[in-house]
Amino acid sequence: MEENKNSTSRNQLKEILPKRLKMCRENAGLSLRDVAKKINKTAATVCKWEAGDIMPYGETLLQLCDLYNVDITTFFGVSFLGSGF
């Protein structure tokens, strides 16, 4: 049962995180290239995060929080005031 619960949580994260990343980038008025340049990644990588093909982890998530001026919980569906999520 616990394994199934963890699998569900991972699947939910794979749905939520890309949407939140894109929403935060757009709210910050940044392009894919802008974000990539500021955190030393490629625009293709940022695009893959927002498409849900790959996920950013660790230090990269913290860089994105700073860049978008959000708390890390925003990315995981815990809180985002006024977002409609």
Secondary structure, 3 states (H helix, E strand, C coil): CHHHHHHHHHHHHHHHHHHHHHHHHHHCCCCHHHHHHHHCCCHHHHHHHHHCCCCCCHHHHHHHHHHHCCCHHHHHCCCCCCCCC
